């Protein structure tokens, strides 16, 4: 090994003659790879001769596989993919992908549903049946006007905050659209 190493070092240092390189097919093949085919032509070494010599040298070696040793068959079964321990990188990816919805997504679904129910109940039944803000002493339509107007919710003790049930207004439509949007975004977005 040290002799081969010294010869390679001499080749790299340029201390070998063209005849010495031509006589050793391994060195001539290395010289061709290191310095290029033009180098071999310039020093008078035929590339065809070096390739034939290299092929002859390797054909003298017994056996078909030059680099692979025979693995003895000990009768041991090969491991199957299920027998292998889990890869920590894959386990962390799988565990994160099946966690479900985040808190923000759950809040979107909950607020969307709650808002839609509130708008529908107020529209058809009226919050006036639950809240005690309407009194006949304030105005005479308290019995029929049970729907709370969303824009005037802070003035429940005045008649302007109440309207008849079944009448839909622009604030009712806007709140329904926003609640529906929150519900859809909460349901559609998954990890």
C-alpha positions as CSV (number, residue, x, y, z in Angstrom):
1,X,0.0,0.0,0.0
2,X,2.8,2.4,0.9
3,X,4.5,1.6,-2.5
4,X,1.3,2.5,-4.3
5,X,0.9,5.6,-2.2
6,X,4.5,6.6,-3.1
7,X,3.9,6.0,-6.8
8,X,0.7,8.1,-6.7
9,X,2.6,10.9,-4.9
10,X,5.4,10.8,-7.5
11,X,2.7,11.0,-10.2
12,X,1.1,14.0,-8.6
13,X,4.6,15.6,-8.1
14,X,5.5,15.0,-11.7
15,X,8.5,12.8,-10.9
16,X,7.5,9.8,-13.0
17,X,8.6,9.4,-16.6
18,X,6.2,8.8,-19.4
19,X,7.5,5.2,-19.7
20,X,6.8,4.5,-16.0
21,X,3.3,5.9,-16.4
22,X,2.7,3.8,-19.5
23,X,4.0,0.6,-17.8
24,X,1.5,0.9,-15.0
25,X,-2.1,0.9,-16.3
26,X,-3.6,2.1,-13.0
27,X,-1.2,5.1,-13.0
28,X,-1.9,5.9,-16.6
29,X,-5.6,5.8,-16.0
30,X,-5.2,8.1,-13.0
31,X,-2.9,10.4,-15.0
32,X,-5.7,10.6,-17.7
33,X,-8.3,11.5,-15.0
34,X,-6.1,14.0,-13.2
35,X,-4.3,15.7,-16.1
36,X,-6.6,14.9,-19.0
37,X,-6.4,13.0,-22.3
38,X,-4.3,15.8,-23.8
39,X,-1.5,15.1,-21.3
40,X,-1.3,11.4,-22.3
41,X,-1.1,12.4,-25.9
42,X,1.6,15.0,-25.2
43,X,3.9,12.5,-23.4
44,X,3.3,9.9,-26.1
45,X,1.1,7.4,-24.2
46,X,-1.7,5.8,-26.2
47,X,-5.0,5.9,-24.4
48,X,-6.1,2.7,-26.1
49,X,-3.1,0.8,-24.7
50,X,-3.7,2.0,-21.2
51,X,-7.4,1.0,-21.2
52,X,-6.6,-2.5,-22.5
53,X,-3.9,-2.9,-19.9
54,X,-6.2,-1.8,-17.2
55,X,-9.0,-4.1,-18.3
56,X,-6.5,-7.0,-18.5
57,X,-5.2,-6.2,-15.0
58,X,-8.8,-6.3,-13.5
59,X,-9.7,-9.5,-15.5
60,X,-6.9,-11.3,-13.7
61,X,-8.6,-10.8,-10.4
62,X,-10.7,-13.8,-9.4
63,X,-14.4,-13.4,-8.8
64,X,-17.0,-11.1,-10.4
65,X,-17.5,-8.7,-7.5
66,X,-14.3,-6.7,-6.9
67,X,-15.6,-4.5,-4.1
68,X,-18.4,-6.5,-2.4
69,X,-17.7,-9.3,0.0
70,X,-20.0,-12.2,0.3
71,X,-22.4,-11.8,3.2
72,X,-22.9,-15.1,5.1
73,X,-26.4,-16.3,5.3
74,X,-27.0,-16.9,9.0
75,X,-30.7,-17.6,8.6
76,X,-31.7,-14.3,10.3
77,X,-34.9,-12.8,8.9
78,X,-34.6,-9.4,7.3
79,X,-36.3,-6.6,9.3
80,X,-39.6,-5.4,8.0
81,X,-40.7,-1.8,8.0
82,X,-43.2,-2.5,10.8
83,X,-40.4,-3.9,12.9
84,X,-38.4,-0.7,12.7
85,X,-38.6,1.9,15.5
86,X,-40.5,5.1,14.5
87,X,-38.5,7.9,13.0
88,X,-38.8,10.9,15.5
89,X,-39.1,13.4,12.5
90,X,-42.1,11.4,11.1
91,X,-43.8,11.0,14.5
92,X,-43.7,14.7,15.2
93,X,-45.2,15.5,11.7
94,X,-48.0,12.9,12.1
95,X,-48.9,14.0,15.6
96,X,-49.2,17.7,14.5
97,X,-51.3,16.9,11.5
98,X,-54.0,15.1,13.4
99,X,-54.6,17.6,16.2
100,X,-57.9,19.0,14.8
101,X,-58.9,22.6,15.0
102,X,-57.1,25.3,16.9
103,X,-58.7,27.4,19.6
104,X,-59.2,30.3,17.2
105,X,-60.9,28.1,14.7
106,X,-63.2,26.7,17.4
107,X,-64.0,30.2,18.5
108,X,-64.9,31.1,14.9
109,X,-67.3,28.2,14.7
110,X,-68.8,28.9,18.1
111,X,-69.2,32.7,17.6
112,X,-70.7,32.1,14.1
113,X,-73.3,29.6,15.4
114,X,-74.1,31.8,18.4
115,X,-74.5,34.9,16.3
116,X,-76.7,33.2,13.7
117,X,-79.0,31.8,16.4
118,X,-79.2,35.2,18.1
119,X,-80.2,36.9,14.8
120,X,-82.8,34.3,13.9
121,X,-84.3,34.2,17.4
122,X,-84.5,38.0,17.6
123,X,-85.9,38.2,14.1
124,X,-88.8,35.7,14.5
125,X,-89.4,35.6,18.3
126,X,-87.9,38.8,19.5
127,X,-85.5,39.6,22.4
128,X,-88.3,41.7,23.9
129,X,-89.7,38.4,25.3
130,X,-86.5,37.9,27.2
131,X,-85.4,41.4,28.0
132,X,-87.5,43.7,30.1
133,X,-86.7,46.9,28.3
134,X,-90.1,47.5,26.7
135,X,-92.9,48.8,28.9
136,X,-96.4,50.0,27.7
137,X,-95.8,53.2,29.6
138,X,-93.0,54.0,27.2
139,X,-94.9,53.4,24.0
140,X,-98.1,51.5,22.9
141,X,-96.4,49.1,20.5
142,X,-94.5,47.2,23.1
143,X,-96.7,44.2,22.8
144,X,-96.2,43.9,19.0
145,X,-92.7,45.3,18.7
146,X,-90.5,42.7,20.4
147,X,-87.5,42.6,17.9
148,X,-84.5,44.5,19.2
149,X,-82.9,46.8,16.7
150,X,-79.2,46.0,16.7
151,X,-78.0,49.6,16.1
152,X,-80.1,50.9,19.1
153,X,-79.5,48.1,21.6
154,X,-78.1,50.6,24.1
155,X,-81.5,52.5,24.2
156,X,-83.7,49.6,25.2
157,X,-85.9,51.9,27.4
158,X,-87.0,53.9,24.3
159,X,-89.4,52.9,21.6
160,X,-86.8,53.4,18.8
161,X,-84.9,50.3,19.9
162,X,-87.8,48.0,19.2
163,X,-89.6,47.0,16.0
164,X,-92.1,44.3,15.0
165,X,-90.9,40.8,14.7
166,X,-90.5,39.4,11.2
167,X,-89.1,42.6,9.8
168,X,-85.6,42.1,8.5
169,X,-83.2,45.1,8.3
170,X,-79.8,45.8,7.0
171,X,-78.0,45.3,10.4
172,X,-79.7,41.8,10.6
173,X,-78.4,40.9,7.1
174,X,-74.9,42.2,7.9
175,X,-74.7,40.3,11.2
176,X,-75.9,37.1,9.5
177,X,-73.2,37.5,6.8
178,X,-70.5,38.1,9.3
179,X,-71.6,35.1,11.4
180,X,-71.9,32.9,8.4
181,X,-68.4,33.9,7.3
182,X,-67.0,33.1,10.7
183,X,-68.7,29.7,10.7
184,X,-67.4,28.8,7.3
185,X,-63.8,29.9,8.0
186,X,-63.8,28.0,11.2
187,X,-65.1,24.8,9.6
188,X,-63.0,25.0,6.4
189,X,-59.6,25.7,8.0
190,X,-58.0,22.5,9.4
191,X,-54.3,21.9,10.3
